[in-house]
Amino acid sequence: MTPDNELISSETRRAASRPKKKTQTHRPVSAVLAGLAVVGISAAMMAPSGVAVADPEPTDGPVTAFSLAAADTQSITVSVEGAEIAPVARNGFEVYVKPKPKPKPAPAPVAKTASAQKRSAPAQPRYTGGGSKEQWMAAAGIASGDWAYVDYIVSKESGWNPNATNQSSGACGLVQALPCSKVPGNGYDPVDNLRWGNGYAVGRYGSWAGAYDFWTRNHWW
């Protein structure tokens, strides 16, 4: 080996033993990152003072019964009375509008029956004459042997008041003839009333004694 080679080898070994210097390529990147950090801190400090850094994204409101009802609000079609009613489809629902019903006509007044008219408006005059029950029974042709039966029944029916009237049935007179119009003459005349009663007692019960027996068992005749 020549002296020149030895010199070159010695220089090479010294160069290899020296420490290598670090490159400076990463410093500009670190400076940029530091600057961004300073800007972020400044923005964070300014945000509480009222400066909005960015508009927040809109979020959906809470789902409530009101929001659901508002979303499902239906449109109602009102039709003129008498027109055809058609369903209106809204979001899967069908709404029918029922027309207002016509008012019912007032019922016609019910005519009074013949019996009701006779009860409400007696056509026969009241008795204003005098006399005793014995005179009335004798004038009506009732046998004196039946007077006790007649007296019992008439006392229960009218109290011997020729003008007695039953307000509910319309029966009138001493024996309470029903209806009063059955009595020939005037139902409030005591003689006419007893004369009709005599025929009624004999014709229905066979005698005044039979009428008396029926009355005591049933309290009517």
C-alpha positions as a Python dict, from the first residue, in 0.01 Angstrom:
ca = {
    (1, 'M'): (0, 0, 0),
    (2, 'T'): (137, 346, -95),
    (3, 'P'): (158, 643, 135),
    (4, 'D'): (-123, 811, -72),
    (5, 'N'): (-357, 526, 1),
    (6, 'E'): (-279, 545, 366),
    (7, 'L'): (-366, 915, 369),
    (8, 'I'): (-699, 855, 196),
    (9, 'S'): (-788, 574, 432),
    (10, 'S'): (-707, 790, 733),
    (11, 'E'): (-930, 1074, 609),
    (12, 'T'): (-1212, 833, 536),
    (13, 'R'): (-1200, 686, 884),
    (14, 'R'): (-1209, 1033, 1045),
    (15, 'A'): (-1500, 1139, 834),
    (16, 'A'): (-1691, 828, 928),
    (17, 'S'): (-1622, 882, 1297),
    (18, 'R'): (-1762, 1242, 1298),
    (19, 'P'): (-2131, 1275, 1404),
    (20, 'K'): (-2376, 1355, 1122),
    (21, 'K'): (-2563, 1689, 1134),
    (22, 'K'): (-2947, 1673, 1156),
    (23, 'T'): (-3150, 1808, 862),
    (24, 'Q'): (-3377, 2110, 912),
    (25, 'T'): (-3664, 2004, 679),
    (26, 'H'): (-3914, 1944, 966),
    (27, 'R'): (-3892, 2288, 1117),
    (28, 'P'): (-4124, 2468, 868),
    (29, 'V'): (-4401, 2203, 932),
    (30, 'S'): (-4376, 2250, 1307),
    (31, 'A'): (-4409, 2624, 1267),
    (32, 'V'): (-4731, 2586, 1060),
    (33, 'L'): (-4887, 2354, 1318),
    (34, 'A'): (-4800, 2592, 1598),
    (35, 'G'): (-4964, 2880, 1412),
    (36, 'L'): (-5286, 2683, 1363),
    (37, 'A'): (-5294, 2599, 1733),
    (38, 'V'): (-5267, 2969, 1821),
    (39, 'V'): (-5558, 3052, 1588),
    (40, 'G'): (-5773, 2776, 1742),
    (41, 'I'): (-5706, 2899, 2095),
    (42, 'S'): (-5793, 3254, 1994),
    (43, 'A'): (-6122, 3140, 1839),
    (44, 'A'): (-6210, 2940, 2152),
    (45, 'M'): (-6145, 3247, 2368),
    (46, 'M'): (-6359, 3471, 2145),
    (47, 'A'): (-6658, 3237, 2114),
    (48, 'P'): (-6799, 3293, 2471),
    (49, 'S'): (-6796, 3671, 2414),
    (50, 'G'): (-7077, 3640, 2157),
    (51, 'V'): (-6885, 3581, 1833),
    (52, 'A'): (-7017, 3272, 1659),
    (53, 'V'): (-6738, 3070, 1508),
    (54, 'A'): (-6971, 2865, 1284),
    (55, 'D'): (-7344, 2816, 1243),
    (56, 'P'): (-7459, 2492, 1413),
    (57, 'E'): (-7623, 2236, 1198),
    (58, 'P'): (-8003, 2229, 1239),
    (59, 'T'): (-8131, 1943, 1448),
    (60, 'D'): (-8475, 1783, 1445),
    (61, 'G'): (-8707, 1900, 1723),
    (62, 'P'): (-8853, 1657, 1976),
    (63, 'V'): (-9145, 1442, 1864),
    (64, 'T'): (-9456, 1545, 2062),
    (65, 'A'): (-9831, 1479, 2041),
    (66, 'F'): (-9877, 1833, 1906),
    (67, 'S'): (-9617, 1785, 1630),
    (68, 'L'): (-9775, 1455, 1526),
    (69, 'A'): (-10124, 1610, 1524),
    (70, 'A'): (-9999, 1906, 1320),
    (71, 'A'): (-9840, 1670, 1067),
    (72, 'D'): (-10163, 1469, 1036),
    (73, 'T'): (-10402, 1765, 1017),
    (74, 'Q'): (-10683, 1680, 778),
    (75, 'S'): (-10861, 1906, 532),
    (76, 'I'): (-11240, 1887, 559),
    (77, 'T'): (-11465, 1945, 259),
    (78, 'V'): (-11796, 2104, 357),
    (79, 'S'): (-12077, 2040, 110),
    (80, 'V'): (-12398, 2227, 58),
    (81, 'E'): (-12699, 2060, 211),
    (82, 'G'): (-12852, 1817, -33),
    (83, 'A'): (-12534, 1774, -242),
    (84, 'E'): (-12359, 1442, -280),
    (85, 'I'): (-12113, 1369, 0),
    (86, 'A'): (-11778, 1241, -131),
    (87, 'P'): (-11492, 1115, 87),
    (88, 'V'): (-11183, 1336, 101),
    (89, 'A'): (-10859, 1136, 121),
    (90, 'R'): (-10584, 1293, 333),
    (91, 'N'): (-10274, 1096, 436),
    (92, 'G'): (-10457, 766, 432),
    (93, 'F'): (-10771, 892, 617),
    (94, 'E'): (-11126, 939, 486),
    (95, 'V'): (-11337, 1221, 624),
    (96, 'Y'): (-11715, 1229, 572),
    (97, 'V'): (-11912, 1545, 629),
    (98, 'K'): (-12269, 1468, 732),
    (99, 'P'): (-12525, 1732, 631),
    (100, 'K'): (-12732, 1895, 900),
    (101, 'P'): (-13059, 1702, 938),
    (102, 'K'): (-13379, 1880, 851),
    (103, 'P'): (-13599, 1968, 1149),
    (104, 'K'): (-13888, 1735, 1205),
    (105, 'P'): (-14229, 1885, 1134),
    (106, 'A'): (-14436, 1967, 1437),
    (107, 'P'): (-14696, 1697, 1509),
    (108, 'A'): (-15049, 1784, 1415),
    (109, 'P'): (-15278, 1859, 1711),
    (110, 'V'): (-15475, 1556, 1821),
    (111, 'A'): (-15845, 1602, 1788),
    (112, 'K'): (-16040, 1546, 2104),
    (113, 'T'): (-16254, 1235, 2114),
    (114, 'A'): (-16625, 1259, 2157),
    (115, 'S'): (-16606, 1137, 2517),
    (116, 'A'): (-16338, 1393, 2605),
    (117, 'Q'): (-16544, 1673, 2456),
    (118, 'K'): (-16844, 1565, 2661),
    (119, 'R'): (-16636, 1562, 2980),
    (120, 'S'): (-16476, 1900, 2926),
    (121, 'A'): (-16793, 2082, 2816),
    (122, 'P'): (-17111, 1949, 2975),
    (123, 'A'): (-17404, 2057, 2767),
    (124, 'Q'): (-17669, 2003, 3036),
    (125, 'P'): (-17763, 2272, 3284),
    (126, 'R'): (-17712, 2221, 3656),
    (127, 'Y'): (-18014, 2155, 3881),
    (128, 'T'): (-18138, 2459, 4071),
    (129, 'G'): (-18475, 2331, 4194),
    (130, 'G'): (-18565, 2201, 4539),
    (131, 'G'): (-18717, 1882, 4681),
    (132, 'S'): (-18625, 1591, 4905),
    (133, 'K'): (-18484, 1252, 4821),
    (134, 'E'): (-18812, 1081, 4906),
    (135, 'Q'): (-18998, 1314, 4665),
    (136, 'W'): (-18740, 1248, 4392),
    (137, 'M'): (-18756, 866, 4434),
    (138, 'A'): (-19135, 867, 4430),
    (139, 'A'): (-19140, 1088, 4119),
    (140, 'A'): (-18891, 855, 3949),
    (141, 'G'): (-19125, 554, 4003),
    (142, 'I'): (-18904, 366, 4252),
    (143, 'A'): (-19097, 140, 4490),
    (144, 'S'): (-19080, 249, 4853),
    (145, 'G'): (-18950, -98, 4948),
    (146, 'D'): (-18630, -22, 4753),
    (147, 'W'): (-18570, 322, 4896),
    (148, 'A'): (-18326, 194, 5157),
    (149, 'Y'): (-18107, 34, 4887),
    (150, 'V'): (-18129, 343, 4671),
    (151, 'D'): (-18043, 567, 4965),
    (152, 'Y'): (-17732, 361, 5044),
    (153, 'I'): (-17598, 360, 4686),
    (154, 'V'): (-17677, 728, 4613),
    (155, 'S'): (-17523, 838, 4943),
    (156, 'K'): (-17198, 662, 4844),
    (157, 'E'): (-17201, 783, 4483),
    (158, 'S'): (-17297, 1151, 4513),
    (159, 'G'): (-17407, 1232, 4867),
    (160, 'W'): (-17747, 1317, 4718),
    (161, 'N'): (-17601, 1615, 4531),
    (162, 'P'): (-17786, 1639, 4196),
    (163, 'N'): (-17498, 1839, 4043),
    (164, 'A'): (-17218, 1600, 4149),
    (165, 'T'): (-16967, 1539, 3865),
    (166, 'N'): (-16672, 1301, 3852),
    (167, 'Q'): (-16388, 1512, 3701),
    (168, 'S'): (-16195, 1210, 3576),
    (169, 'S'): (-16474, 1000, 3422),
    (170, 'G'): (-16746, 1257, 3356),
    (171, 'A'): (-17013, 1062, 3548),
    (172, 'C'): (-17289, 1292, 3673),
    (173, 'G'): (-17593, 1323, 3895),
    (174, 'L'): (-17725, 1130, 4193),
    (175, 'V'): (-17640, 778, 4069),
    (176, 'Q'): (-17334, 899, 3872),
    (177, 'A'): (-17460, 802, 3529),
    (178, 'L'): (-17176, 734, 3284),
    (179, 'P'): (-17179, 898, 3044),
    (180, 'C'): (-17406, 1176, 3155),
    (181, 'S'): (-17559, 1195, 2808),
    (182, 'K'): (-17720, 851, 2857),
    (183, 'V'): (-17977, 1001, 3090),
    (184, 'P'): (-18294, 1094, 2898),
    (185, 'G'): (-18376, 1457, 2970),
    (186, 'N'): (-18115, 1619, 3196),
    (187, 'G'): (-17853, 1412, 3377),
    (188, 'Y'): (-17840, 1671, 3656),
    (189, 'D'): (-18214, 1664, 3717),
    (190, 'P'): (-18261, 1433, 4021),
    (191, 'V'): (-18585, 1275, 3894),
    (192, 'D'): (-18444, 1207, 3545),
    (193, 'N'): (-18126, 1070, 3700),
    (194, 'L'): (-18308, 838, 3943),
    (195, 'R'): (-18544, 719, 3669),
    (196, 'W'): (-18242, 617, 3457),
    (197, 'G'): (-18078, 460, 3764),
    (198, 'N'): (-18387, 252, 3836),
    (199, 'G'): (-18377, 98, 3488),
    (200, 'Y'): (-17999, 41, 3519),
    (201, 'A'): (-18028, -139, 3856),
    (202, 'V'): (-18310, -367, 3745),
    (203, 'G'): (-18165, -432, 3401),
    (204, 'R'): (-17809, -516, 3518),
    (205, 'Y'): (-17856, -662, 3868),
    (206, 'G'): (-18222, -774, 3860),
    (207, 'S'): (-18328, -540, 4141),
    (208, 'W'): (-18208, -265, 4368),
    (209, 'A'): (-18131, -534, 4625),
    (210, 'G'): (-17896, -703, 4377),
    (211, 'A'): (-17732, -369, 4297),
    (212, 'Y'): (-17687, -302, 4669),
    (213, 'D'): (-17527, -645, 4721),
    (214, 'F'): (-17283, -587, 4431),
    (215, 'W'): (-17189, -239, 4557),
    (216, 'T'): (-17109, -361, 4911),
    (217, 'R'): (-16872, -622, 4768),
    (218, 'N'): (-16702, -411, 4499),
    (219, 'H'): (-16759, -46, 4606),
    (220, 'W'): (-16892, 46, 4263),
    (221, 'W'): (-17187, -60, 4050),
}
